[in-house]
Amino acid sequence: MKTIEIIHKAQSLESKDIFLLLAKRHIGVHFNLSEADFEKGQKALIIGDRQGNTGIFVNPSVKPKDVEFLLWHEFGHYETEDSPTLQRNFMFSSDRTRHEYEANMFAVFALIPEFPVQPTIFHAAKAVGIPYDILNDVLFKISEDPDSYVRNYFSLYYL
């Protein structure tokens, strides 16, 4: 998915309430797995089956302040991937980096208002719980985007 499509999709959602959006799409959020059920460093995963049952499973080691961003990230996978209802194992996908980047970008632009009232995007991101390293990565990727419209759009509204 192109960068500008991700930005527009994230900003055109019918709500900024992640729990409402997940409920409308019948995506359950589960905190009932143990840390041993996750791969090393894995904070959450979204799993779906061919019948359309989808759930986000959150690692119990995740701090409460990080849960909302994590849910937006996993929802980003659901919204930006070709087949969100099929179970994927990103650890073995050659496209893992692209998928993770798209999910991070989706989460950043879903959480930050289109016209932030904070003095900089870094202040706006901090106010809504976006991790600094993820925001920094998204900004770097945008600066390298071959589509000059994306760079101009971003600098006009966010920097």
Backbone as CSV, one residue per row, in Angstrom:
resi,resn,N_x,N_y,N_z,CA_x,CA_y,CA_z,C_x,C_y,C_z
1,MET,0.855,-1.171,0.000,0.000,0.000,0.000,0.900,1.233,0.000
2,LYS,0.537,2.240,-0.778,1.336,3.455,-0.849,1.200,4.267,0.440
3,THR,2.245,5.011,0.754,2.286,5.813,1.978,1.078,6.733,2.087
4,ILE,0.765,7.451,1.040,-0.346,8.405,1.103,-1.671,7.692,1.329
5,GLU,-1.814,6.472,0.806,-3.037,5.696,1.029,-3.158,5.291,2.496
6,ILE,-2.034,4.945,3.101,-2.047,4.584,4.526,-2.442,5.797,5.362
7,ILE,-1.849,6.948,5.061,-2.155,8.170,5.815,-3.634,8.506,5.699
8,HIS,-4.155,8.510,4.484,-5.573,8.840,4.292,-6.492,7.821,4.964
9,LYS,-6.138,6.558,4.871,-6.966,5.518,5.501,-6.993,5.709,7.020
10,ALA,-5.837,5.976,7.596,-5.751,6.167,9.054,-6.509,7.401,9.508
11,GLN,-6.492,8.450,8.702,-7.140,9.699,9.103,-8.617,9.753,8.753
12,SER,-9.098,8.797,7.976,-10.510,8.832,7.589,-11.354,7.804,8.333
13,LEU,-10.819,7.247,9.394,-11.581,6.285,10.193,-12.791,6.971,10.817
14,GLU,-13.831,6.205,11.031,-15.066,6.757,11.573,-14.989,7.111,13.057
15,SER,-13.919,6.705,13.723,-13.759,6.992,15.152,-12.285,6.991,15.523
16,LYS,-11.950,7.671,16.599,-10.590,7.634,17.166,-10.549,6.725,18.394
17,ASP,-11.640,6.020,18.642,-11.738,5.090,19.760,-11.381,3.692,19.246
18,ILE,-10.174,3.228,19.552,-9.700,1.952,19.036,-10.591,0.791,19.469
19,PHE,-11.118,0.837,20.677,-11.960,-0.258,21.156,-13.277,-0.312,20.384
20,LEU,-13.833,0.836,20.038,-15.054,0.887,19.236,-14.792,0.357,17.825
21,LEU,-13.681,0.768,17.227,-13.345,0.298,15.889,-13.149,-1.216,15.855
22,LEU,-12.453,-1.738,16.862,-12.237,-3.186,16.933,-13.563,-3.920,17.116
23,ALA,-14.430,-3.403,17.977,-15.726,-4.038,18.216,-16.581,-4.032,16.949
24,LYS,-16.573,-2.920,16.218,-17.358,-2.837,14.975,-16.899,-3.873,13.950
25,ARG,-15.638,-4.220,13.985,-15.095,-5.194,13.041,-15.018,-6.600,13.645
26,HIS,-15.589,-6.745,14.829,-15.637,-8.042,15.520,-14.244,-8.615,15.770
27,ILE,-13.332,-7.735,16.171,-11.969,-8.149,16.513,-11.853,-8.123,18.029
28,GLY,-11.658,-9.268,18.619,-11.526,-9.349,20.065,-10.117,-8.989,20.516
29,VAL,-10.015,-8.487,21.736,-8.711,-8.194,22.336,-8.553,-9.132,23.521
30,HIS,-7.437,-9.839,23.543,-7.230,-10.873,24.554,-5.919,-10.641,25.297
31,PHE,-6.006,-10.752,26.610,-4.834,-10.605,27.473,-4.569,-11.895,28.235
32,ASN,-5.157,-12.999,27.774,-5.144,-14.237,28.554,-4.050,-15.228,28.182
33,LEU,-3.126,-14.859,27.316,-2.007,-15.746,27.015,-0.862,-15.463,27.990
34,SER,0.054,-16.400,28.090,1.218,-16.166,28.945,2.362,-15.629,28.095
35,GLU,3.350,-15.090,28.744,4.523,-14.559,28.034,5.184,-15.648,27.191
36,ALA,5.121,-16.882,27.645,5.744,-18.001,26.933,5.067,-18.281,25.588
37,ASP,3.844,-17.792,25.398,3.123,-17.997,24.138,3.598,-17.080,23.015
38,PHE,4.416,-16.111,23.345,4.904,-15.142,22.364,6.367,-15.408,22.059
39,GLU,6.766,-15.072,20.832,8.178,-15.169,20.483,8.941,-14.074,21.208
40,LYS,10.233,-14.262,21.372,11.052,-13.296,22.082,10.889,-11.900,21.469
41,GLY,10.551,-10.931,22.306,10.394,-9.552,21.864,9.031,-9.226,21.272
42,GLN,8.207,-10.225,21.055,6.894,-9.997,20.458,5.931,-9.448,21.501
43,LYS,5.303,-8.322,21.189,4.416,-7.664,22.149,2.948,-7.995,21.918
44,ALA,2.595,-8.304,20.688,1.208,-8.651,20.373,1.178,-9.328,19.015
45,LEU,0.027,-9.935,18.717,-0.164,-10.500,17.404,-1.640,-10.461,17.066
46,ILE,-1.906,-10.393,15.779,-3.292,-10.445,15.312,-3.431,-11.716,14.509
47,ILE,-4.454,-12.478,14.821,-4.667,-13.759,14.162,-6.106,-13.789,13.655
48,GLY,-6.261,-14.252,12.431,-7.586,-14.431,11.853,-7.659,-15.778,11.172
49,ASP,-8.874,-16.246,10.967,-9.039,-17.510,10.255,-9.932,-17.297,9.038
50,ARG,-10.110,-18.325,8.271,-10.876,-18.221,7.022,-12.367,-17.949,7.279
51,GLN,-12.828,-18.178,8.482,-14.223,-17.908,8.808,-14.439,-16.453,9.237
52,GLY,-13.368,-15.678,9.277,-13.496,-14.266,9.628,-13.368,-13.968,11.109
53,ASN,-12.997,-14.952,11.913,-12.781,-14.727,13.343,-11.389,-14.131,13.517
54,THR,-11.331,-12.969,14.123,-10.053,-12.285,14.272,-9.882,-11.835,15.714
55,GLY,-8.667,-11.919,16.207,-8.382,-11.469,17.560,-6.980,-10.909,17.673
56,ILE,-6.827,-9.960,18.578,-5.517,-9.412,18.908,-5.142,-9.959,20.274
57,PHE,-3.973,-10.546,20.362,-3.484,-11.120,21.605,-2.318,-10.271,22.089
58,VAL,-2.434,-9.760,23.307,-1.443,-8.842,23.868,-0.606,-9.583,24.897
59,ASN,0.702,-9.459,24.786,1.640,-10.058,25.726,1.411,-9.417,27.105
60,PRO,1.300,-10.214,28.156,1.058,-9.640,29.492,2.199,-8.762,30.007
61,SER,3.361,-8.819,29.363,4.477,-7.981,29.800,4.358,-6.534,29.311
62,VAL,3.408,-6.273,28.432,3.230,-4.918,27.887,2.676,-4.004,28.977
63,LYS,3.297,-2.828,29.110,2.847,-1.853,30.104,1.507,-1.256,29.679
64,PRO,0.622,-1.000,30.647,-0.694,-0.443,30.312,-0.636,0.811,29.425
65,LYS,0.371,1.664,29.634,0.466,2.895,28.845,0.776,2.619,27.373
66,ASP,1.280,1.425,27.065,1.646,1.074,25.686,0.564,0.297,24.945
67,VAL,-0.489,-0.101,25.641,-1.503,-0.964,25.031,-2.234,-0.263,23.883
68,GLU,-2.607,1.002,24.049,-3.383,1.659,22.994,-2.593,1.739,21.688
69,PHE,-1.326,2.172,21.765,-0.532,2.231,20.535,-0.400,0.843,19.921
70,LEU,-0.187,-0.150,20.751,-0.046,-1.521,20.273,-1.307,-1.984,19.547
71,LEU,-2.469,-1.658,20.099,-3.727,-2.030,19.445,-3.881,-1.323,18.103
72,TRP,-3.501,-0.030,18.058,-3.547,0.694,16.786,-2.595,0.052,15.777
73,HIS,-1.424,-0.364,16.223,-0.455,-1.012,15.341,-1.045,-2.305,14.762
74,GLU,-1.594,-3.147,15.613,-2.170,-4.418,15.150,-3.377,-4.158,14.240
75,PHE,-4.180,-3.160,14.585,-5.313,-2.771,13.731,-4.789,-2.288,12.372
76,GLY,-3.629,-1.643,12.373,-2.993,-1.220,11.126,-2.684,-2.400,10.226
77,HIS,-2.235,-3.513,10.813,-2.032,-4.726,10.010,-3.351,-5.135,9.357
78,TYR,-4.407,-5.137,10.147,-5.727,-5.544,9.669,-6.205,-4.647,8.531
79,GLU,-5.997,-3.353,8.672,-6.511,-2.387,7.696,-5.646,-2.241,6.448
80,THR,-4.361,-2.535,6.527,-3.476,-2.251,5.393,-3.034,-3.472,4.603
81,GLU,-3.310,-4.659,5.080,-2.825,-5.839,4.379,-3.878,-6.429,3.465
82,ASP,-3.402,-7.109,2.446,-4.276,-7.655,1.415,-5.302,-8.644,1.959
83,SER,-4.880,-9.488,2.875,-5.751,-10.545,3.368,-5.675,-10.616,4.890
84,PRO,-6.320,-9.675,5.586,-6.180,-9.615,7.037,-6.828,-10.776,7.784
85,THR,-7.660,-11.583,7.120,-8.319,-12.669,7.842,-7.536,-13.970,7.817
86,LEU,-6.390,-13.984,7.141,-5.581,-15.194,7.139,-4.446,-15.066,8.143
87,GLN,-4.228,-16.121,8.889,-3.148,-16.094,9.874,-1.816,-15.938,9.156
88,ARG,-0.979,-15.066,9.686,0.331,-14.824,9.094,1.389,-14.994,10.177
89,ASN,2.513,-15.465,9.763,3.642,-15.504,10.666,4.691,-14.567,10.082
90,PHE,4.721,-13.335,10.598,5.598,-12.322,10.049,7.070,-12.640,10.269
91,MET,7.370,-13.482,11.235,8.766,-13.807,11.495,9.382,-14.541,10.298
92,PHE,8.570,-15.198,9.491,9.088,-15.946,8.357,8.722,-15.298,7.028
93,SER,8.201,-14.105,7.057,7.810,-13.412,5.838,8.932,-12.490,5.374
94,SER,9.252,-12.551,4.086,10.278,-11.649,3.559,9.769,-10.219,3.527
95,ASP,8.463,-10.059,3.632,7.838,-8.741,3.594,7.616,-8.173,4.997
96,ARG,8.177,-8.802,6.017,7.918,-8.409,7.400,8.218,-6.929,7.651
97,THR,9.330,-6.439,7.167,9.709,-5.056,7.406,8.678,-4.100,6.819
98,ARG,8.233,-4.359,5.596,7.242,-3.495,4.966,5.931,-3.521,5.752
99,HIS,5.501,-4.700,6.162,4.249,-4.806,6.920,4.350,-4.072,8.261
100,GLU,5.468,-4.225,8.938,5.641,-3.556,10.232,5.681,-2.036,10.062
101,TYR,6.371,-1.582,9.034,6.438,-0.149,8.750,5.042,0.395,8.456
102,GLU,4.279,-0.304,7.631,2.926,0.160,7.300,2.036,0.192,8.535
103,ALA,2.143,-0.817,9.394,1.331,-0.837,10.619,1.727,0.299,11.558
104,ASN,3.033,0.568,11.675,3.483,1.697,12.507,2.987,3.024,11.940
105,MET,3.105,3.188,10.633,2.652,4.434,10.005,1.150,4.620,10.212
106,PHE,0.390,3.561,10.033,-1.054,3.626,10.240,-1.356,4.076,11.670
107,ALA,-0.691,3.465,12.642,-0.932,3.806,14.050,-0.570,5.257,14.342
108,VAL,0.562,5.716,13.827,0.990,7.101,14.061,-0.050,8.068,13.522
109,PHE,-0.500,7.873,12.287,-1.424,8.825,11.682,-2.857,8.665,12.177
110,ALA,-3.201,7.520,12.721,-4.518,7.365,13.348,-4.564,8.103,14.676
111,LEU,-3.440,8.121,15.387,-3.401,8.740,16.714,-3.156,10.250,16.687
112,ILE,-2.358,10.721,15.752,-2.045,12.152,15.704,-3.112,12.848,14.874
113,PRO,-3.696,13.912,15.386,-4.710,14.628,14.608,-4.110,15.211,13.325
114,GLU,-4.965,15.426,12.323,-4.473,15.922,11.033,-3.781,17.268,11.175
115,PHE,-4.275,18.102,12.067,-3.648,19.400,12.315,-3.323,19.479,13.798
116,PRO,-2.166,18.931,14.201,-1.854,18.876,15.634,-1.753,20.262,16.261
117,VAL,-2.294,20.395,17.467,-2.227,21.674,18.183,-0.944,21.787,18.998
118,GLN,-0.215,20.696,19.110,1.057,20.709,19.836,2.094,21.462,19.005
119,PRO,3.145,22.004,19.629,4.140,22.772,18.873,4.892,21.968,17.814
120,THR,5.104,20.678,18.033,5.764,19.841,17.025,5.090,18.484,17.008
121,ILE,5.381,17.728,15.967,4.831,16.378,15.876,5.354,15.506,17.017
122,PHE,6.554,15.796,17.515,7.102,15.011,18.619,6.301,15.230,19.904
123,HIS,5.871,16.471,20.146,5.022,16.754,21.303,3.664,16.068,21.136
124,ALA,3.100,16.161,19.923,1.798,15.540,19.665,1.881,14.026,19.847
125,ALA,2.966,13.433,19.354,3.135,11.986,19.479,3.261,11.566,20.939
126,LYS,4.036,12.301,21.686,4.210,11.981,23.109,2.883,12.078,23.852
127,ALA,2.075,13.058,23.483,0.786,13.267,24.154,-0.175,12.099,23.951
128,VAL,-0.023,11.374,22.842,-0.922,10.250,22.576,-0.248,8.894,22.734
129,GLY,0.980,8.872,23.257,1.637,7.616,23.603,2.362,6.899,22.481
130,ILE,2.763,7.622,21.445,3.515,6.997,20.357,4.981,6.925,20.769
131,PRO,5.572,5.749,20.747,6.989,5.632,21.111,7.878,6.467,20.185
132,TYR,8.847,7.150,20.757,9.732,8.049,20.010,10.445,7.327,18.871
133,ASP,10.962,6.123,19.130,11.721,5.419,18.093,10.846,5.039,16.906
134,ILE,9.591,4.724,17.154,8.680,4.389,16.052,8.357,5.638,15.248
135,LEU,8.079,6.750,15.930,7.813,7.998,15.224,9.025,8.400,14.389
136,ASN,10.194,8.303,14.968,11.423,8.661,14.261,11.597,7.812,12.995
137,ASP,11.303,6.524,13.097,11.408,5.634,11.946,10.401,6.019,10.861
138,VAL,9.176,6.310,11.260,8.149,6.711,10.296,8.555,8.010,9.592
139,LEU,9.068,8.972,10.355,9.500,10.242,9.759,10.644,10.025,8.769
140,PHE,11.574,9.155,9.128,12.694,8.864,8.238,12.201,8.230,6.939
141,LYS,11.291,7.268,7.057,10.774,6.592,5.858,10.030,7.588,4.966
142,ILE,9.282,8.501,5.572,8.565,9.503,4.781,9.551,10.409,4.062
143,SER,10.633,10.769,4.734,11.625,11.650,4.101,12.266,10.988,2.892
144,GLU,12.259,9.657,2.849,12.826,8.919,1.724,11.795,8.502,0.689
145,ASP,10.529,8.817,0.932,9.467,8.389,0.020,9.673,9.007,-1.356
146,PRO,9.626,8.192,-2.412,9.851,8.738,-3.753,8.728,9.664,-4.225
147,ASP,7.593,9.593,-3.567,6.451,10.439,-3.940,6.602,11.811,-3.278
148,SER,6.940,12.814,-4.057,7.153,14.151,-3.488,5.874,14.703,-2.878
149,TYR,4.707,14.251,-3.355,3.443,14.701,-2.779,3.369,14.317,-1.307
150,VAL,3.807,13.101,-0.990,3.789,12.630,0.400,4.678,13.524,1.264
151,ARG,5.902,13.784,0.800,6.814,14.629,1.581,6.243,16.034,1.758
152,ASN,5.672,16.610,0.706,5.096,17.955,0.794,3.871,17.995,1.699
153,TYR,2.999,17.005,1.572,1.806,16.906,2.413,2.205,16.834,3.878
154,PHE,3.167,15.969,4.142,3.609,15.769,5.516,4.229,17.049,6.081
155,SER,5.126,17.674,5.344,5.788,18.869,5.870,4.814,20.032,6.017
156,LEU,3.812,20.101,5.165,2.814,21.168,5.243,2.002,21.069,6.533
157,TYR,1.579,19.841,6.887,0.685,19.679,8.010,1.331,19.292,9.326
158,TYR,2.534,18.739,9.291,3.088,18.193,10.526,4.390,18.791,11.006
159,LEU,5.127,19.474,10.161,6.427,19.972,10.621,6.445,21.484,10.704
